[in-house]
Amino acid sequence: IGIVGKNIAERLKTLAPDELSNIQDVWEAHALRNRIAHEPGFVPSQGDVTKALAAYKKALEDLEAL
């Protein structure tokens, strides 16, 4: 989608708030992803997962990638 960076965190840092209306929600979703990936035994709540997926979906819509 044309956003420069080696990983999601680097790409998020390059975005301006007017490019992504829910950038804070995406950062929170990314933090949840990191906990899942790096904390053995961490089990997110259904609510947290639903919120994270909604944040990613909205971001992809805003970026016209969906």
mmCIF file of the N, C-alpha and C atoms, coordinates in Angstrom:
data_MODEL
# 
_entry.id   MODEL 
# 
loop_
_atom_site.group_PDB 
_atom_site.id 
_atom_site.type_symbol 
_atom_site.label_atom_id 
_atom_site.label_alt_id 
_atom_site.label_comp_id 
_atom_site.label_asym_id 
_atom_site.label_entity_id 
_atom_site.label_seq_id 
_atom_site.pdbx_PDB_ins_code 
_atom_site.Cartn_x 
_atom_site.Cartn_y 
_atom_site.Cartn_z 
_atom_site.occupancy 
_atom_site.B_iso_or_equiv 
_atom_site.pdbx_formal_charge 
_atom_site.auth_seq_id 
_atom_site.auth_comp_id 
_atom_site.auth_asym_id 
_atom_site.auth_atom_id 
_atom_site.pdbx_PDB_model_num 
ATOM 1   N N  . ILE A 1 1  ? 0.819   -1.203  0.000  1.00 0.00 ? 1  ILE A N  1 
ATOM 2   C CA . ILE A 1 1  ? 0.000   0.000   0.000  1.00 0.00 ? 1  ILE A CA 1 
ATOM 3   C C  . ILE A 1 1  ? 0.859   1.262   0.000  1.00 0.00 ? 1  ILE A C  1 
ATOM 4   N N  . GLY A 1 2  ? 2.144   1.075   -0.149 1.00 0.00 ? 2  GLY A N  1 
ATOM 5   C CA . GLY A 1 2  ? 3.043   2.201   -0.342 1.00 0.00 ? 2  GLY A CA 1 
ATOM 6   C C  . GLY A 1 2  ? 3.502   2.911   0.917  1.00 0.00 ? 2  GLY A C  1 
ATOM 7   N N  . ILE A 1 3  ? 3.432   2.279   2.065  1.00 0.00 ? 3  ILE A N  1 
ATOM 8   C CA . ILE A 1 3  ? 3.902   2.905   3.300  1.00 0.00 ? 3  ILE A CA 1 
ATOM 9   C C  . ILE A 1 3  ? 5.281   2.339   3.610  1.00 0.00 ? 3  ILE A C  1 
ATOM 10  N N  . VAL A 1 4  ? 6.256   3.219   3.752  1.00 0.00 ? 4  VAL A N  1 
ATOM 11  C CA . VAL A 1 4  ? 7.641   2.816   3.933  1.00 0.00 ? 4  VAL A CA 1 
ATOM 12  C C  . VAL A 1 4  ? 7.897   2.373   5.369  1.00 0.00 ? 4  VAL A C  1 
ATOM 13  N N  . GLY A 1 5  ? 8.688   1.321   5.515  1.00 0.00 ? 5  GLY A N  1 
ATOM 14  C CA . GLY A 1 5  ? 9.095   0.833   6.825  1.00 0.00 ? 5  GLY A CA 1 
ATOM 15  C C  . GLY A 1 5  ? 9.290   -0.662  6.793  1.00 0.00 ? 5  GLY A C  1 
ATOM 16  N N  . LYS A 1 6  ? 10.175  -1.162  7.675  1.00 0.00 ? 6  LYS A N  1 
ATOM 17  C CA . LYS A 1 6  ? 10.480  -2.588  7.710  1.00 0.00 ? 6  LYS A CA 1 
ATOM 18  C C  . LYS A 1 6  ? 9.416   -3.397  8.438  1.00 0.00 ? 6  LYS A C  1 
ATOM 19  N N  . ASN A 1 7  ? 8.668   -2.749  9.328  1.00 0.00 ? 7  ASN A N  1 
ATOM 20  C CA . ASN A 1 7  ? 7.664   -3.467  10.100 1.00 0.00 ? 7  ASN A CA 1 
ATOM 21  C C  . ASN A 1 7  ? 6.485   -2.536  10.373 1.00 0.00 ? 7  ASN A C  1 
ATOM 22  N N  . ILE A 1 8  ? 5.476   -3.073  11.013 1.00 0.00 ? 8  ILE A N  1 
ATOM 23  C CA . ILE A 1 8  ? 4.262   -2.286  11.263 1.00 0.00 ? 8  ILE A CA 1 
ATOM 24  C C  . ILE A 1 8  ? 4.558   -1.044  12.102 1.00 0.00 ? 8  ILE A C  1 
ATOM 25  N N  . ALA A 1 9  ? 5.355   -1.192  13.141 1.00 0.00 ? 9  ALA A N  1 
ATOM 26  C CA . ALA A 1 9  ? 5.657   -0.043  13.997 1.00 0.00 ? 9  ALA A CA 1 
ATOM 27  C C  . ALA A 1 9  ? 6.323   1.080   13.204 1.00 0.00 ? 9  ALA A C  1 
ATOM 28  N N  . GLU A 1 10 ? 7.297   0.753   12.384 1.00 0.00 ? 10 GLU A N  1 
ATOM 29  C CA . GLU A 1 10 ? 7.955   1.774   11.563 1.00 0.00 ? 10 GLU A CA 1 
ATOM 30  C C  . GLU A 1 10 ? 6.962   2.424   10.606 1.00 0.00 ? 10 GLU A C  1 
ATOM 31  N N  . ARG A 1 11 ? 6.075   1.633   10.039 1.00 0.00 ? 11 ARG A N  1 
ATOM 32  C CA . ARG A 1 11 ? 5.090   2.174   9.099  1.00 0.00 ? 11 ARG A CA 1 
ATOM 33  C C  . ARG A 1 11 ? 4.094   3.085   9.811  1.00 0.00 ? 11 ARG A C  1 
ATOM 34  N N  . LEU A 1 12 ? 3.666   2.687   11.000 1.00 0.00 ? 12 LEU A N  1 
ATOM 35  C CA . LEU A 1 12 ? 2.724   3.527   11.740 1.00 0.00 ? 12 LEU A CA 1 
ATOM 36  C C  . LEU A 1 12 ? 3.344   4.870   12.105 1.00 0.00 ? 12 LEU A C  1 
ATOM 37  N N  . LYS A 1 13 ? 4.623   4.871   12.425 1.00 0.00 ? 13 LYS A N  1 
ATOM 38  C CA . LYS A 1 13 ? 5.311   6.113   12.796 1.00 0.00 ? 13 LYS A CA 1 
ATOM 39  C C  . LYS A 1 13 ? 5.355   7.118   11.649 1.00 0.00 ? 13 LYS A C  1 
ATOM 40  N N  . THR A 1 14 ? 5.280   6.636   10.404 1.00 0.00 ? 14 THR A N  1 
ATOM 41  C CA . THR A 1 14 ? 5.351   7.542   9.255  1.00 0.00 ? 14 THR A CA 1 
ATOM 42  C C  . THR A 1 14 ? 4.003   8.153   8.895  1.00 0.00 ? 14 THR A C  1 
ATOM 43  N N  . LEU A 1 15 ? 2.927   7.620   9.460  1.00 0.00 ? 15 LEU A N  1 
ATOM 44  C CA . LEU A 1 15 ? 1.595   8.101   9.113  1.00 0.00 ? 15 LEU A CA 1 
ATOM 45  C C  . LEU A 1 15 ? 1.198   9.319   9.936  1.00 0.00 ? 15 LEU A C  1 
ATOM 46  N N  . ALA A 1 16 ? 0.579   10.268  9.285  1.00 0.00 ? 16 ALA A N  1 
ATOM 47  C CA . ALA A 1 16 ? 0.035   11.434  9.962  1.00 0.00 ? 16 ALA A CA 1 
ATOM 48  C C  . ALA A 1 16 ? -1.390  11.106  10.412 1.00 0.00 ? 16 ALA A C  1 
ATOM 49  N N  . PRO A 1 17 ? -1.869  11.748  11.476 1.00 0.00 ? 17 PRO A N  1 
ATOM 50  C CA . PRO A 1 17 ? -3.224  11.468  11.957 1.00 0.00 ? 17 PRO A CA 1 
ATOM 51  C C  . PRO A 1 17 ? -4.302  11.657  10.887 1.00 0.00 ? 17 PRO A C  1 
ATOM 52  N N  . ASP A 1 18 ? -4.095  12.574  9.954  1.00 0.00 ? 18 ASP A N  1 
ATOM 53  C CA . ASP A 1 18 ? -5.108  12.766  8.910  1.00 0.00 ? 18 ASP A CA 1 
ATOM 54  C C  . ASP A 1 18 ? -5.077  11.655  7.858  1.00 0.00 ? 18 ASP A C  1 
ATOM 55  N N  . GLU A 1 19 ? -4.037  10.846  7.853  1.00 0.00 ? 19 GLU A N  1 
ATOM 56  C CA . GLU A 1 19 ? -3.967  9.708   6.941  1.00 0.00 ? 19 GLU A CA 1 
ATOM 57  C C  . GLU A 1 19 ? -4.656  8.477   7.517  1.00 0.00 ? 19 GLU A C  1 
ATOM 58  N N  . LEU A 1 20 ? -4.726  8.413   8.827  1.00 0.00 ? 20 LEU A N  1 
ATOM 59  C CA . LEU A 1 20 ? -5.299  7.253   9.493  1.00 0.00 ? 20 LEU A CA 1 
ATOM 60  C C  . LEU A 1 20 ? -6.090  7.752   10.700 1.00 0.00 ? 20 LEU A C  1 
ATOM 61  N N  . SER A 1 21 ? -7.406  7.758   10.566 1.00 0.00 ? 21 SER A N  1 
ATOM 62  C CA . SER A 1 21 ? -8.263  8.375   11.588 1.00 0.00 ? 21 SER A CA 1 
ATOM 63  C C  . SER A 1 21 ? -8.211  7.659   12.934 1.00 0.00 ? 21 SER A C  1 
ATOM 64  N N  . ASN A 1 22 ? -7.858  6.387   12.940 1.00 0.00 ? 22 ASN A N  1 
ATOM 65  C CA . ASN A 1 22 ? -7.855  5.620   14.187 1.00 0.00 ? 22 ASN A CA 1 
ATOM 66  C C  . ASN A 1 22 ? -6.460  5.109   14.538 1.00 0.00 ? 22 ASN A C  1 
ATOM 67  N N  . ILE A 1 23 ? -5.466  5.943   14.327 1.00 0.00 ? 23 ILE A N  1 
ATOM 68  C CA . ILE A 1 23 ? -4.081  5.506   14.511 1.00 0.00 ? 23 ILE A CA 1 
ATOM 69  C C  . ILE A 1 23 ? -3.830  5.004   15.944 1.00 0.00 ? 23 ILE A C  1 
ATOM 70  N N  . GLN A 1 24 ? -4.448  5.630   16.952 1.00 0.00 ? 24 GLN A N  1 
ATOM 71  C CA . GLN A 1 24 ? -4.254  5.174   18.333 1.00 0.00 ? 24 GLN A CA 1 
ATOM 72  C C  . GLN A 1 24 ? -4.821  3.771   18.511 1.00 0.00 ? 24 GLN A C  1 
ATOM 73  N N  . ASP A 1 25 ? -5.968  3.505   17.909 1.00 0.00 ? 25 ASP A N  1 
ATOM 74  C CA . ASP A 1 25 ? -6.559  2.164   18.000 1.00 0.00 ? 25 ASP A CA 1 
ATOM 75  C C  . ASP A 1 25 ? -5.671  1.126   17.323 1.00 0.00 ? 25 ASP A C  1 
ATOM 76  N N  . VAL A 1 26 ? -5.040  1.509   16.216 1.00 0.00 ? 26 VAL A N  1 
ATOM 77  C CA . VAL A 1 26 ? -4.147  0.576   15.524 1.00 0.00 ? 26 VAL A CA 1 
ATOM 78  C C  . VAL A 1 26 ? -2.909  0.303   16.366 1.00 0.00 ? 26 VAL A C  1 
ATOM 79  N N  . TRP A 1 27 ? -2.379  1.338   17.032 1.00 0.00 ? 27 TRP A N  1 
ATOM 80  C CA . TRP A 1 27 ? -1.243  1.120   17.933 1.00 0.00 ? 27 TRP A CA 1 
ATOM 81  C C  . TRP A 1 27 ? -1.626  0.142   19.045 1.00 0.00 ? 27 TRP A C  1 
ATOM 82  N N  . GLU A 1 28 ? -2.837  0.290   19.577 1.00 0.00 ? 28 GLU A N  1 
ATOM 83  C CA . GLU A 1 28 ? -3.293  -0.621  20.632 1.00 0.00 ? 28 GLU A CA 1 
ATOM 84  C C  . GLU A 1 28 ? -3.451  -2.045  20.099 1.00 0.00 ? 28 GLU A C  1 
ATOM 85  N N  . ALA A 1 29 ? -3.956  -2.175  18.879 1.00 0.00 ? 29 ALA A N  1 
ATOM 86  C CA . ALA A 1 29 ? -4.088  -3.497  18.260 1.00 0.00 ? 29 ALA A CA 1 
ATOM 87  C C  . ALA A 1 29 ? -2.714  -4.114  18.042 1.00 0.00 ? 29 ALA A C  1 
ATOM 88  N N  . HIS A 1 30 ? -1.758  -3.300  17.635 1.00 0.00 ? 30 HIS A N  1 
ATOM 89  C CA . HIS A 1 30 ? -0.398  -3.783  17.420 1.00 0.00 ? 30 HIS A CA 1 
ATOM 90  C C  . HIS A 1 30 ? 0.226   -4.233  18.755 1.00 0.00 ? 30 HIS A C  1 
ATOM 91  N N  . ALA A 1 31 ? -0.036  -3.481  19.809 1.00 0.00 ? 31 ALA A N  1 
ATOM 92  C CA . ALA A 1 31 ? 0.471   -3.870  21.128 1.00 0.00 ? 31 ALA A CA 1 
ATOM 93  C C  . ALA A 1 31 ? -0.133  -5.206  21.568 1.00 0.00 ? 31 ALA A C  1 
ATOM 94  N N  . LEU A 1 32 ? -1.414  -5.400  21.275 1.00 0.00 ? 32 LEU A N  1 
ATOM 95  C CA . LEU A 1 32 ? -2.045  -6.676  21.590 1.00 0.00 ? 32 LEU A CA 1 
ATOM 96  C C  . LEU A 1 32 ? -1.383  -7.798  20.805 1.00 0.00 ? 32 LEU A C  1 
ATOM 97  N N  . ARG A 1 33 ? -1.125  -7.561  19.538 1.00 0.00 ? 33 ARG A N  1 
ATOM 98  C CA . ARG A 1 33 ? -0.436  -8.553  18.701 1.00 0.00 ? 33 ARG A CA 1 
ATOM 99  C C  . ARG A 1 33 ? 0.914   -8.903  19.298 1.00 0.00 ? 33 ARG A C  1 
ATOM 100 N N  . ASN A 1 34 ? 1.635   -7.903  19.756 1.00 0.00 ? 34 ASN A N  1 
ATOM 101 C CA . ASN A 1 34 ? 2.950   -8.149  20.346 1.00 0.00 ? 34 ASN A CA 1 
ATOM 102 C C  . ASN A 1 34 ? 2.848   -8.990  21.609 1.00 0.00 ? 34 ASN A C  1 
ATOM 103 N N  . ARG A 1 35 ? 1.836   -8.712  22.423 1.00 0.00 ? 35 ARG A N  1 
ATOM 104 C CA . ARG A 1 35 ? 1.661   -9.523  23.636 1.00 0.00 ? 35 ARG A CA 1 
ATOM 105 C C  . ARG A 1 35 ? 1.376   -10.979 23.278 1.00 0.00 ? 35 ARG A C  1 
ATOM 106 N N  . ILE A 1 36 ? 0.517   -11.192 22.281 1.00 0.00 ? 36 ILE A N  1 
ATOM 107 C CA . ILE A 1 36 ? 0.193   -12.549 21.843 1.00 0.00 ? 36 ILE A CA 1 
ATOM 108 C C  . ILE A 1 36 ? 1.451   -13.260 21.348 1.00 0.00 ? 36 ILE A C  1 
ATOM 109 N N  . ALA A 1 37 ? 2.268   -12.541 20.569 1.00 0.00 ? 37 ALA A N  1 
ATOM 110 C CA . ALA A 1 37 ? 3.459   -13.138 19.963 1.00 0.00 ? 37 ALA A CA 1 
ATOM 111 C C  . ALA A 1 37 ? 4.599   -13.366 20.950 1.00 0.00 ? 37 ALA A C  1 
ATOM 112 N N  . HIS A 1 38 ? 4.707   -12.514 21.972 1.00 0.00 ? 38 HIS A N  1 
ATOM 113 C CA . HIS A 1 38 ? 5.913   -12.541 22.810 1.00 0.00 ? 38 HIS A CA 1 
ATOM 114 C C  . HIS A 1 38 ? 5.704   -12.933 24.269 1.00 0.00 ? 38 HIS A C  1 
ATOM 115 N N  . GLU A 1 39 ? 4.466   -13.072 24.689 1.00 0.00 ? 39 GLU A N  1 
ATOM 116 C CA . GLU A 1 39 ? 4.203   -13.443 26.084 1.00 0.00 ? 39 GLU A CA 1 
ATOM 117 C C  . GLU A 1 39 ? 3.583   -14.841 26.118 1.00 0.00 ? 39 GLU A C  1 
ATOM 118 N N  . PRO A 1 40 ? 4.392   -15.837 26.390 1.00 0.00 ? 40 PRO A N  1 
ATOM 119 C CA . PRO A 1 40 ? 3.852   -17.202 26.450 1.00 0.00 ? 40 PRO A CA 1 
ATOM 120 C C  . PRO A 1 40 ? 2.684   -17.286 27.438 1.00 0.00 ? 40 PRO A C  1 
ATOM 121 N N  . GLY A 1 41 ? 1.636   -17.916 27.002 1.00 0.00 ? 41 GLY A N  1 
ATOM 122 C CA . GLY A 1 41 ? 0.487   -18.099 27.864 1.00 0.00 ? 41 GLY A CA 1 
ATOM 123 C C  . GLY A 1 41 ? -0.498  -16.948 27.877 1.00 0.00 ? 41 GLY A C  1 
ATOM 124 N N  . PHE A 1 42 ? -0.169  -15.835 27.234 1.00 0.00 ? 42 PHE A N  1 
ATOM 125 C CA . PHE A 1 42 ? -1.096  -14.700 27.201 1.00 0.00 ? 42 PHE A CA 1 
ATOM 126 C C  . PHE A 1 42 ? -2.293  -15.063 26.340 1.00 0.00 ? 42 PHE A C  1 
ATOM 127 N N  . VAL A 1 43 ? -3.479  -14.864 26.883 1.00 0.00 ? 43 VAL A N  1 
ATOM 128 C CA . VAL A 1 43 ? -4.714  -15.121 26.152 1.00 0.00 ? 43 VAL A CA 1 
ATOM 129 C C  . VAL A 1 43 ? -5.547  -13.839 26.194 1.00 0.00 ? 43 VAL A C  1 
ATOM 130 N N  . PRO A 1 44 ? -5.715  -13.189 25.045 1.00 0.00 ? 44 PRO A N  1 
ATOM 131 C CA . PRO A 1 44 ? -6.491  -11.950 25.029 1.00 0.00 ? 44 PRO A CA 1 
ATOM 132 C C  . PRO A 1 44 ? -7.982  -12.243 25.199 1.00 0.00 ? 44 PRO A C  1 
ATOM 133 N N  . SER A 1 45 ? -8.704  -11.255 25.668 1.00 0.00 ? 45 SER A N  1 
ATOM 134 C CA . SER A 1 45 ? -10.151 -11.418 25.801 1.00 0.00 ? 45 SER A CA 1 
ATOM 135 C C  . SER A 1 45 ? -10.802 -11.329 24.422 1.00 0.00 ? 45 SER A C  1 
ATOM 136 N N  . GLN A 1 46 ? -11.989 -11.882 24.331 1.00 0.00 ? 46 GLN A N  1 
ATOM 137 C CA . GLN A 1 46 ? -12.727 -11.800 23.067 1.00 0.00 ? 46 GLN A CA 1 
ATOM 138 C C  . GLN A 1 46 ? -12.962 -10.341 22.684 1.00 0.00 ? 46 GLN A C  1 
ATOM 139 N N  . GLY A 1 47 ? -13.251 -9.514  23.680 1.00 0.00 ? 47 GLY A N  1 
ATOM 140 C CA . GLY A 1 47 ? -13.467 -8.092  23.427 1.00 0.00 ? 47 GLY A CA 1 
ATOM 141 C C  . GLY A 1 47 ? -12.236 -7.405  22.862 1.00 0.00 ? 47 GLY A C  1 
ATOM 142 N N  . ASP A 1 48 ? -11.069 -7.720  23.420 1.00 0.00 ? 48 ASP A N  1 
ATOM 143 C CA . ASP A 1 48 ? -9.823  -7.130  22.923 1.00 0.00 ? 48 ASP A CA 1 
ATOM 144 C C  . ASP A 1 48 ? -9.545  -7.551  21.485 1.00 0.00 ? 48 ASP A C  1 
ATOM 145 N N  . VAL A 1 49 ? -9.804  -8.815  21.179 1.00 0.00 ? 49 VAL A N  1 
ATOM 146 C CA . VAL A 1 49 ? -9.580  -9.316  19.823 1.00 0.00 ? 49 VAL A CA 1 
ATOM 147 C C  . VAL A 1 49 ? -10.540 -8.647  18.851 1.00 0.00 ? 49 VAL A C  1 
ATOM 148 N N  . THR A 1 50 ? -11.789 -8.549  19.232 1.00 0.00 ? 50 THR A N  1 
ATOM 149 C CA . THR A 1 50 ? -12.790 -7.912  18.369 1.00 0.00 ? 50 THR A CA 1 
ATOM 150 C C  . THR A 1 50 ? -12.431 -6.458  18.105 1.00 0.00 ? 50 THR A C  1 
ATOM 151 N N  . LYS A 1 51 ? -12.011 -5.746  19.148 1.00 0.00 ? 51 LYS A N  1 
ATOM 152 C CA . LYS A 1 51 ? -11.620 -4.335  19.005 1.00 0.00 ? 51 LYS A CA 1 
ATOM 153 C C  . LYS A 1 51 ? -10.399 -4.198  18.084 1.00 0.00 ? 51 LYS A C  1 
ATOM 154 N N  . ALA A 1 52 ? -9.422  -5.073  18.256 1.00 0.00 ? 52 ALA A N  1 
ATOM 155 C CA . ALA A 1 52 ? -8.214  -5.013  17.434 1.00 0.00 ? 52 ALA A CA 1 
ATOM 156 C C  . ALA A 1 52 ? -8.534  -5.275  15.966 1.00 0.00 ? 52 ALA A C  1 
ATOM 157 N N  . LEU A 1 53 ? -9.342  -6.279  15.708 1.00 0.00 ? 53 LEU A N  1 
ATOM 158 C CA . LEU A 1 53 ? -9.696  -6.589  14.319 1.00 0.00 ? 53 LEU A CA 1 
ATOM 159 C C  . LEU A 1 53 ? -10.479 -5.447  13.683 1.00 0.00 ? 53 LEU A C  1 
ATOM 160 N N  . ALA A 1 54 ? -11.371 -4.827  14.443 1.00 0.00 ? 54 ALA A N  1 
ATOM 161 C CA . ALA A 1 54 ? -12.121 -3.681  13.929 1.00 0.00 ? 54 ALA A CA 1 
ATOM 162 C C  . ALA A 1 54 ? -11.182 -2.513  13.624 1.00 0.00 ? 54 ALA A C  1 
ATOM 163 N N  . ALA A 1 55 ? -10.173 -2.308  14.470 1.00 0.00 ? 55 ALA A N  1 
ATOM 164 C CA . ALA A 1 55 ? -9.207  -1.224  14.244 1.00 0.00 ? 55 ALA A CA 1 
ATOM 165 C C  . ALA A 1 55 ? -8.419  -1.466  12.963 1.00 0.00 ? 55 ALA A C  1 
ATOM 166 N N  . TYR A 1 56 ? -7.958  -2.696  12.766 1.00 0.00 ? 56 TYR A N  1 
ATOM 167 C CA . TYR A 1 56 ? -7.216  -3.010  11.544 1.00 0.00 ? 56 TYR A CA 1 
ATOM 168 C C  . TYR A 1 56 ? -8.099  -2.857  10.313 1.00 0.00 ? 56 TYR A C  1 
ATOM 169 N N  . LYS A 1 57 ? -9.343  -3.305  10.401 1.00 0.00 ? 57 LYS A N  1 
ATOM 170 C CA . LYS A 1 57 ? -10.257 -3.187  9.258  1.00 0.00 ? 57 LYS A CA 1 
ATOM 171 C C  . LYS A 1 57 ? -10.476 -1.720  8.904  1.00 0.00 ? 57 LYS A C  1 
ATOM 172 N N  . LYS A 1 58 ? -10.750 -0.875  9.910  1.00 0.00 ? 58 LYS A N  1 
ATOM 173 C CA . LYS A 1 58 ? -10.965 0.551   9.671  1.00 0.00 ? 58 LYS A CA 1 
ATOM 174 C C  . LYS A 1 58 ? -9.723  1.191   9.062  1.00 0.00 ? 58 LYS A C  1 
ATOM 175 N N  . ALA A 1 59 ? -8.543  0.820   9.545  1.00 0.00 ? 59 ALA A N  1 
ATOM 176 C CA . ALA A 1 59 ? -7.299  1.373   9.012  1.00 0.00 ? 59 ALA A CA 1 
ATOM 177 C C  . ALA A 1 59 ? -7.138  0.992   7.550  1.00 0.00 ? 59 ALA A C  1 
ATOM 178 N N  . LEU A 1 60 ? -7.399  -0.255  7.215  1.00 0.00 ? 60 LEU A N  1 
ATOM 179 C CA . LEU A 1 60 ? -7.272  -0.693  5.823  1.00 0.00 ? 60 LEU A CA 1 
ATOM 180 C C  . LEU A 1 60 ? -8.280  0.030   4.940  1.00 0.00 ? 60 LEU A C  1 
ATOM 181 N N  . GLU A 1 61 ? -9.477  0.281   5.454  1.00 0.00 ? 61 GLU A N  1 
ATOM 182 C CA . GLU A 1 61 ? -10.461 1.053   4.689  1.00 0.00 ? 61 GLU A CA 1 
ATOM 183 C C  . GLU A 1 61 ? -9.979  2.478   4.488  1.00 0.00 ? 61 GLU A C  1 
ATOM 184 N N  . ASP A 1 62 ? -9.471  3.104   5.547  1.00 0.00 ? 62 ASP A N  1 
ATOM 185 C CA . ASP A 1 62 ? -8.959  4.481   5.446  1.00 0.00 ? 62 ASP A CA 1 
ATOM 186 C C  . ASP A 1 62 ? -7.832  4.580   4.427  1.00 0.00 ? 62 ASP A C  1 
ATOM 187 N N  . LEU A 1 63 ? -6.998  3.554   4.390  1.00 0.00 ? 63 LEU A N  1 
ATOM 188 C CA . LEU A 1 63 ? -5.851  3.548   3.468  1.00 0.00 ? 63 LEU A CA 1 
ATOM 189 C C  . LEU A 1 63 ? -6.234  3.021   2.086  1.00 0.00 ? 63 LEU A C  1 
ATOM 190 N N  . GLU A 1 64 ? -7.529  2.745   1.913  1.00 0.00 ? 64 GLU A N  1 
ATOM 191 C CA . GLU A 1 64 ? -8.064  2.234   0.650  1.00 0.00 ? 64 GLU A CA 1 
ATOM 192 C C  . GLU A 1 64 ? -7.349  0.963   0.202  1.00 0.00 ? 64 GLU A C  1 
ATOM 193 N N  . ALA A 1 65 ? -7.020  0.132   1.176  1.00 0.00 ? 65 ALA A N  1 
ATOM 194 C CA . ALA A 1 65 ? -6.333  -1.133  0.888  1.00 0.00 ? 65 ALA A CA 1 
ATOM 195 C C  . ALA A 1 65 ? -7.279  -2.308  1.044  1.00 0.00 ? 65 ALA A C  1 
ATOM 196 N N  . LEU A 1 66 ? -8.534  -2.035  1.324  1.00 0.00 ? 66 LEU A N  1 
ATOM 197 C CA . LEU A 1 66 ? -9.503  -3.107  1.522  1.00 0.00 ? 66 LEU A CA 1 
ATOM 198 C C  . LEU A 1 66 ? -10.647 -2.935  0.554  1.00 0.00 ? 66 LEU A C  1 
# 
